[in-house]
């Protein structure tokens, strides 16, 4: 019998996409049975699943809340993954750990490569970087995938929020000086499953160990993404705002600083891990309600009647 793929993160958008693509092989682990705030559940969940590989998609992603709750962010993004990695190391189970563009400061004018210096701007990014360091220090067979601007059909997210607000608002003001690569959760899941398949068929290779980028091939701004969403919504006859006004980050301050540049160069992953380039290179449809969501990123402001 084929061993399962254990995916942490419960009902999160990447975990959901992995379950949809991976079928019965994917075993989802989430609260309360699997909880980084209860370390004893970590090893118990892995033992119960007896997986061939673990994908850690669980994380504390409340970027602004992390600024005043550093302890919670560190438990979920550093301490929990460290414990998971230690158990995987002991059991000889490969681990794919999902990380973020927030480990970079966003000041680079071109897309980031894996060897660029890391310098997180806030607690969330710092906690995710600490998690990367911890899982690598565990000695586990670990692949760290940094991704950005993930969207899917579930969760609290930018695209669905735009569509929801469009139903009642005539004017939206959206940040236009933050640049990134929208990444469909389904595409990221396909890439992860391709990596899993390679490990299972070819065996583990120490060249896989380390940090890689995995993000969508296109690039835009939050304002550009919103405009694209509304253009397609209008084509379908849905209500859209009369005005989508570009604003600067300074005009919409938030507790946590967002990277101005979240673009990730994925060349190393495409060659080193050999996942299908088409999985992340194809242009997804963020306007499609069945395939639309970007993770929490409060980069928009609303004006007009409520």
C-alpha positions in Angstrom: 0.0 0.0 0.0 1.3 3.5 -0.9 2.2 5.6 2.1 0.3 8.8 2.5 1.6 12.4 2.1 1.1 14.2 5.4 0.1 17.9 4.9 -0.1 20.2 7.9 -2.2 23.3 7.7 -5.6 21.7 8.0 -8.1 23.7 5.9 -5.6 26.3 4.7 -5.6 27.2 1.0 -2.4 25.3 0.1 -3.4 22.2 2.1 -6.8 22.3 0.5 -5.2 22.5 -3.0 -2.8 19.6 -2.2 -5.8 17.5 -1.0 -7.7 18.3 -4.2 -4.8 17.3 -6.5 -3.3 14.5 -4.4 -6.6 12.7 -3.7 -6.7 10.0 -1.1 -3.0 9.9 -0.6 -3.0 13.3 1.1 -3.6 13.2 4.8 -4.5 16.6 6.2 -3.4 17.4 9.7 -4.9 20.4 11.5 -6.2 21.7 14.7 -7.0 20.4 17.2 -5.4 17.0 16.4 -2.2 18.8 15.1 -1.4 22.0 16.8 2.0 23.7 17.0 0.8 25.3 20.3 0.6 21.7 21.6 4.0 20.2 20.7 3.0 16.7 21.9 0.5 16.5 18.9 3.3 16.9 16.4 5.1 13.5 16.7 1.7 11.8 17.4 0.2 13.0 14.2 3.2 12.0 12.1 3.4 8.5 13.7 -0.3 8.0 13.1 -0.1 8.9 9.5 3.2 7.0 8.8 3.8 9.2 5.7 6.4 8.9 3.0 6.9 12.7 3.1 5.6 15.6 5.1 4.6 19.0 3.7 4.4 21.7 6.3 1.9 24.3 5.2 0.9 25.4 8.7 1.9 28.9 9.8 0.9 32.0 11.7 0.2 34.4 8.8 -1.5 37.3 10.6 1.2 39.7 9.4 0.0 42.8 11.4 -1.1 40.9 14.5 2.3 39.4 14.7 3.8 42.8 15.5 2.0 42.7 18.9 2.0 38.9 19.4 5.6 37.8 18.6 5.4 34.8 20.9 2.5 33.3 19.0 4.2 33.9 15.7 7.4 32.2 16.9 5.6 29.2 18.3 3.9 28.6 15.0 6.6 29.6 12.6 9.8 28.6 14.4 9.2 26.3 17.4 6.6 24.1 15.9 8.4 23.6 12.5 11.6 22.9 14.5 9.9 20.1 16.4 8.4 18.7 13.3 11.8 18.8 11.5 13.5 17.1 14.5 11.0 14.2 14.4 11.3 13.9 10.6 15.1 13.8 10.9 14.8 11.0 13.5 12.4 9.0 11.4 14.2 9.6 8.1 11.1 11.3 6.5 11.7 14.1 4.0 10.1 17.4 4.8 8.9 20.2 2.5 8.6 23.4 4.5 6.7 26.4 3.1 8.2 29.8 3.7 7.7 33.3 2.4 8.9 36.3 0.5 8.7 38.3 3.7 12.2 37.1 4.7 13.5 39.8 2.3 13.4 43.5 2.9 11.9 44.2 -0.6 14.5 46.8 -1.5 16.1 45.0 -4.4 15.0 46.4 -7.7 15.0 43.0 -9.5 13.6 39.6 -8.6 15.2 37.9 -5.6 17.3 34.8 -5.9 17.9 32.3 -3.1 21.4 33.6 -2.4 20.3 37.1 -1.8 20.7 38.5 1.7 17.6 38.1 4.0 16.5 41.0 6.1 12.9 40.7 7.2 11.1 44.0 8.0 8.7 42.7 10.6 7.9 40.0 13.2 6.1 37.7 10.7 9.1 37.6 8.3 11.6 37.3 11.1 9.6 34.4 12.6 9.5 32.6 9.2 13.2 33.1 8.7 13.8 31.7 12.2 11.7 28.7 11.2 13.9 28.2 8.1 17.0 28.3 10.2 15.6 25.8 12.7 14.4 23.2 10.2 17.8 23.3 8.4 19.6 22.9 11.8 17.6 19.8 12.6 19.5 17.8 10.0 16.3 16.7 8.4 16.0 16.0 4.7 14.3 19.3 4.1 13.3 21.4 1.1 12.3 24.9 1.9 10.0 26.6 -0.7 9.7 30.3 -0.4 6.5 31.5 -2.2 4.5 34.7 -2.5 1.1 36.1 -3.1 -0.7 32.8 -3.0 -4.3 32.7 -4.0 -6.9 29.9 -4.0 -10.7 29.4 -3.7 -10.6 29.3 0.1 -9.6 31.6 3.0 -9.4 35.3 3.7 -7.7 36.7 0.7 -7.2 39.7 -1.5 -9.0 38.6 -4.7 -12.1 37.4 -3.0 -12.1 40.5 -0.8 -12.0 42.6 -3.9 -14.9 40.8 -5.5 -16.9 41.0 -2.3 -16.2 44.8 -1.9 -17.1 45.4 -5.5 -20.7 44.3 -4.7 -21.3 47.3 -2.5 -18.5 49.9 -3.1 -18.1 52.3 -6.0 -14.6 53.3 -5.2 -11.6 51.4 -4.0 -8.1 52.7 -3.3 -5.4 50.0 -3.8 -1.7 50.0 -3.1 0.3 50.2 -6.4 3.9 50.3 -5.3 4.2 46.8 -4.0 5.3 44.3 -6.7 4.9 40.5 -6.6 4.2 37.3 -8.4 0.6 36.0 -7.9 0.8 32.3 -7.2 -2.2 30.0 -7.6 -2.3 27.5 -4.8 -3.2 24.8 -7.3 0.0 25.5 -9.3 2.1 25.5 -6.1 0.4 22.3 -5.0 1.2 20.7 -8.4 4.8 21.7 -8.1 5.0 20.2 -4.6 3.4 17.0 -5.7 5.9 16.8 -8.6 8.7 17.2 -6.1 7.2 14.4 -4.0 6.9 12.1 -7.0 10.5 12.7 -7.9 11.7 11.9 -4.4 9.6 8.8 -4.2 10.7 7.5 -7.7 14.3 8.6 -7.7 15.1 8.6 -4.0 16.4 11.4 -1.9 19.3 13.4 -3.2 21.2 15.7 -0.9 21.2 18.3 -3.7 17.5 18.8 -2.9 18.3 20.0 0.6 18.1 23.8 1.1 16.0 26.8 0.1 14.3 27.3 -3.2 11.8 29.7 -4.7 8.4 28.6 -6.0 6.1 31.4 -7.2 4.0 32.4 -10.2 5.8 33.5 -13.4 3.8 36.7 -14.0 4.3 39.9 -12.0 2.1 42.8 -11.1 1.1 45.1 -8.2 -1.8 44.8 -5.9 -3.5 47.6 -7.8 -2.7 45.8 -11.1 -4.2 42.6 -9.8 -7.3 44.3 -8.6 -7.8 45.9 -12.0 -7.4 42.6 -13.8 -9.9 41.0 -11.4 -12.5 43.7 -12.1 -11.9 43.6 -15.8 -12.8 40.0 -16.0 -15.7 40.4 -13.5 -17.1 43.2 -15.8 -16.8 40.9 -18.8 -18.9 38.4 -16.9 -21.5 41.0 -16.1 -20.7 41.3 -12.5 -20.8 44.6 -10.6 -17.4 46.4 -10.4 -16.3 49.6 -8.8 -16.5 52.8 -10.9 -13.0 53.8 -9.7 -10.0 51.7 -8.7 -7.5 54.4 -7.6 -3.8 53.6 -7.2 -2.2 54.7 -3.9 1.2 54.4 -2.3 2.0 52.3 0.7 2.6 55.5 2.6 -1.0 56.4 2.0 -2.2 53.2 3.6 0.0 52.6 6.7 -0.2 49.2 8.4 1.5 48.0 11.6 3.8 45.7 9.6 5.9 46.9 6.7 5.3 45.0 3.5 8.1 44.3 1.0 8.0 46.7 -1.9 9.4 44.0 -4.1 8.2 40.4 -3.5 9.2 39.1 -6.9 11.0 35.7 -6.7 13.3 34.2 -9.3 12.4 30.5 -9.5 15.1 29.3 -11.8 17.0 27.3 -9.2 14.0 25.3 -8.2 13.0 24.6 -11.7 16.5 23.1 -12.5 17.5 21.8 -9.1 14.2 20.1 -8.1 13.0 19.6 -11.7 9.3 20.2 -11.0 7.3 20.9 -14.2 8.0 24.5 -15.3 4.5 24.8 -16.6 3.1 24.2 -13.2 4.1 27.7 -12.0 4.7 29.4 -15.3 1.1 29.2 -16.6 -1.0 32.3 -15.9 -3.7 31.4 -13.5 -7.1 33.1 -13.4 -7.3 35.1 -10.2 -10.7 36.5 -11.3 -12.3 33.1 -11.3 -14.3 32.7 -8.1 -13.5 29.0 -8.1 -9.8 29.7 -8.1 -9.4 33.0 -6.4 -7.7 34.1 -3.2 -4.6 35.7 -2.1 -3.4 35.3 1.5 -4.2 38.0 4.0 -2.6 41.3 2.8 -4.4 44.4 3.8 -3.0 46.5 1.0 -6.3 48.2 0.0 -8.4 51.0 1.4 -12.1 51.5 0.9 -14.0 54.8 0.4 -17.5 55.6 -0.6 -20.9 54.6 0.9 -21.0 51.5 3.1 
